[in-house]
Amino acid sequence: MSARISELEDAAEQARSRAAKLEKERNRLQVEIHEVVTELEEVIALLHILLLKSQVVVVVVVYVDLYSALS
């Protein structure tokens, strides 16, 4: 009986140890996900800026073309 109790205590300790390792890994992954999401948000913001700049260039080019055609 005491041998079985000892086995179960060892198994419980191993389970606690594994749970602690998994929790640590989960926390590390959450930090990594947060960093990736932050980078993605920065890239999206840059893309919006580039898109706005390209739209301005298109408007200017069209305006210049129209002005040249009317002159």
C-alpha positions as CSV (number, residue, x, y, z in Angstrom):
1,M,0.0,0.0,0.0
2,S,2.8,2.5,0.9
3,A,4.6,1.6,-2.4
4,R,1.4,2.5,-4.3
5,I,1.1,5.8,-2.4
6,S,4.7,6.6,-3.2
7,E,4.1,5.8,-6.9
8,L,1.1,8.1,-6.9
9,E,2.9,10.9,-5.1
10,D,5.7,10.6,-7.7
11,A,3.2,10.7,-10.5
12,A,1.5,13.7,-9.0
13,E,4.9,15.5,-8.6
14,Q,5.7,14.7,-12.3
15,A,2.3,16.1,-13.3
16,R,2.9,19.3,-11.3
17,S,6.3,19.7,-12.8
18,R,5.0,19.2,-16.4
19,A,2.2,21.6,-15.7
20,A,4.7,24.2,-14.5
21,K,6.8,23.7,-17.6
22,L,3.7,24.0,-19.8
23,E,2.6,27.2,-18.0
24,K,6.1,28.7,-18.6
25,E,5.9,27.8,-22.3
26,R,2.4,29.2,-22.6
27,N,3.6,32.5,-21.1
28,R,6.6,32.6,-23.5
29,L,4.3,32.0,-26.5
30,Q,1.9,34.7,-25.3
31,V,4.7,37.2,-25.3
32,E,5.9,36.0,-28.7
33,I,2.3,36.3,-30.1
34,H,2.0,39.8,-28.7
35,E,5.3,40.8,-30.3
36,V,4.2,39.4,-33.7
37,V,0.8,41.1,-33.5
38,T,2.5,44.4,-32.7
39,E,4.8,44.0,-35.7
40,L,1.8,43.1,-37.9
41,E,0.0,46.3,-36.7
42,E,3.0,48.4,-37.6
43,V,3.2,46.8,-41.1
44,I,-0.5,47.4,-41.6
45,A,0.0,51.1,-40.6
46,L,2.9,51.4,-43.1
47,L,0.8,49.8,-45.8
48,H,-2.0,52.3,-45.2
49,I,0.5,55.2,-45.4
50,L,1.9,53.8,-48.7
51,L,-1.5,53.3,-50.1
52,L,-2.5,56.9,-49.2
53,K,0.7,58.2,-50.8
54,S,0.1,56.1,-54.0
55,Q,-3.4,57.5,-54.2
56,V,-2.1,61.0,-53.9
57,V,0.4,60.3,-56.7
58,V,-2.4,58.9,-58.9
59,V,-4.6,62.0,-58.3
60,V,-1.7,64.4,-59.1
61,V,-0.8,62.5,-62.3
62,V,-4.4,62.4,-63.5
63,Y,-4.8,66.1,-62.7
64,V,-1.5,67.0,-64.5
65,D,-2.7,64.8,-67.5
66,L,-6.1,66.5,-67.6
67,Y,-4.5,70.0,-67.2
68,S,-2.0,69.2,-70.1
69,A,-4.9,67.9,-72.3
70,L,-6.9,71.1,-71.7
71,S,-4.0,73.5,-72.3
